[in-house]
Amino acid sequence: MTNPLRESLSRQAHAVEPPALDVHTLVSVGEKRLRRRRFGAGAGSVLAVALAVGVPAVVWDLPDEPRSVEKPKPPGPPRKVEAPGTRPIAYGQGQTLHLGNREIDTGLDFLSVAVTDDGAALTTIDGGIWFADGRTVERIGSTIALRAKRGGSVTGPIGPPGDWVITDTAGSLLAWLEYPGERPDRPELVVYDSARRVVLDRRPIEVPDGGSATVLAIADRAVFLGEDPGASPQPDSAHRYDVDTGVLEPVDVAELAAARRGVGRALVVGSSAEVGSLLHTEAWGRTNFVQRLTVKDSELEDLYDPHTGEQVRLRVPAGFESGQMWFAQWLDDTRFTLISGISGNSEGSSAPRGDLLVCRITQGRCDVRLDRSNWPSLSTAPLLPGQMGGVGAEFAMGRAAQAVLQGE
């Protein structure tokens, strides 16, 4: 090789830059390929965490049962029906569940709707707990069934279906009580993640003789349980279950109230942010929560932000200058829904029936989203989220009881 040729090749070799290796990207790609191989081979494991927590016998004794964490299902197509952090407007009509702009024929005479960021949990008269994500409807649990008697009456040892499944104002958690062997004195707390579609924990709880238990609330990844307060303003005692650690411990009732007010989506109805009741769907029959708002001079009265202490002023459209409205659900951090109007029955009670409004706190106004032409008669009134669910819940109960009696 001649010297000029050798020098030319040497210059070209030095001019070539070395390849840039992105180590993090290569590691990430390798890990993904390993995961795919493991998944294809069917390999997997379930992590069992043995955890026994001793709790003083204030309300319950906690049996020495291991806490098990179930293996999540393989990821599937996205199930979100709205943008992250946003919930769809949800309500039922007959066997149809409305989730935002989706209408889902569930094939169920469902009795209640509990909304999460991923869809809605439904209950049926046989004690079934179902979840609908806008794509599928799947049974995820059970509680003690209601029983229909001839003549159309419905009886059962558990409270209103709207109390069977509890959710937070934001997030993916659901919680309920199951009763193996239909033993009211031996419930299990079930905590469910609606995003992953998996049971996070089952925790057996012993209830003292003559007592009863209920899930009171979910707030900030904690589940609060207590004795069923019935018609009393609040339970005498409560327990707090930490979803992330599995610790169940007794807490003061004041901690429960503070947790409820401390969630990101909360409003207070009263004379001030400090003196008032929390606006929440689970309000019927419990005087420490409210669901009803009063409209005066086209504005919602006595509404406060518990975080800032400031009054929240919201104007309603023409035609709603005065009267009452019922809180339905939160949509995101600044929007919630109301339903207008009332309808009385022969016993003098009343429940919401009317137009569905969306209130925007940042804009200071509420606008009609669905008018009452969408449910022209009482039999088509919406089944709303919450403990009682409005007039629609009464008709849903009647339809479910009739179906049970016809099947006998």
C-alpha positions, 0 to 999 in steps of 0.5 A: 500500500502506498504512503498516500493511500495509507495516509488517506485511509487513516484520515477517514478512519479518524473522521468517523465518530464512535457510535453513541450507546444509550445504555438506559434504552438498551436495558429497557428494551432488554427488560421488555423482551424478558417480560414478554418471554416470561409472559408467553411461557406462562410464568408468574408468581403471587406474593403472599404477605403474612400480616397479623395486626392486633386491634383492641376490641373497641368495635371488632377483634381482628383474627390472625389471618394472613393478608394476601396480595393477588396477582394482577391481571395481564394488562389489556386495552385502556379502560379509561372512559374519560381523561385521567383524573376525570369521571364520566357523568354516570346514571342508570335507566332501566338496565342501561348504564350511562357512562359519559357518552356511552350507553351500556346494556348491562342486562342487569336490574341494578340497584345502585351506581358507585363511580370511580375514575375507571367506570362504575360499580353496580349492585343487584338484588342477589347481593351481586357487585359488578363493575362496568368500564364502558367495555365489559360488565363483570361480577367482582364480588358479593354481599348478603342478598336482599330477599323479595317477598310476595307482594313486592316487599324487599327485606334483608339484613343489610342497608340500602344498596347505595351503602354496599359499595363505597368509593372515594371522590377521586381514584380507583378504589372500591370497598365493600363487606362480603359475608362468607356463609351469609354470616352477618357476624363474620364479614370480610372487608374487600378492597378492590382496585378498579384500574387494575381490576384486582382485589387488593386485600380481603380482611376477616373481621369479627363483629361483637354480639349484636353489633353490625359493621359497615364501610363508612368512607374511603379517603386518601387511600384509607378505608374507614369502617365502623358500626352501622350508625343507622339513624344516628348522626355518626358512628360512636367509633371507627377503624382505619384500614391503610390500603398500602400497609394493610394496617387496621387500627382504631381511630377517633371519629374526628379523624374520620371527619377530618379525612372526609373534609381533607380530600381534594374534592369536597364542599361544605354546606353551612354558615361557614367552611368550619360550621357545616356539613359535607356535601356528598352523595352518601348523605341520605339518613345521615345528618353529618352529610348532606345532599340537598342544596337550596337555590335563592335568587338564581344562586346556590346558597351557603356553599364553602370550600373547606380547604380555603374557607372561601364561599363558593358562588355558583349561579344557575340558569334561567328557570331555576331561580329558586328551589332545591337541587340534589348533589349527584357526583364529582366529575373532576377537581372543579366540576360536579353534577346536580339534579333539579326538582323534587317529586313527592309520594303519598307518604310525603317524602321527596326525592330528586327528579328533573334536569341534570346540571354540570357546575363549574366552580372556576366559572361560577356557573351551572348549566343544564347538561340533560333536561327532563325530556330524557326521563319523561315519566317517573318510571324512566327517572335516572338512577343516580350515584349515591346511597338512595339514588333518587326516584330511579332507585325506587323503580329499580328496586321494584323491577328487581323484586318483580323479576325475582318473584316471577322467577320463583 
